[in-house]
């Protein structure tokens, strides 16, 4: 669902390797164009996906729901601005 790299893992190519692996699996399953979603405002992720060849296709409001174990004063869901990135997959 989500891809995160810990502070200790950043800058070591781990996120690149994970994303490249996922792209290969999608391509092998016949997916020609992939889409991923990113919460707006995360500049580090924006730069990462751009370096990996993903391009912003659209922006929309996406529903989010808090985990079940949140404090009682937090109810229901909320929306966040979300960016949908696309990439044409193809490997040599």
Secondary structure, DSSP 8 states (H G I E B T S, - for coil): ------TTTTTTTHHHHHHHHHHHHHHHTT-SEEEEEEETT-HHHHHHHHHTT-EEEEEEEEEEE--TTS-TT--SEEEEEEEEEEEE----
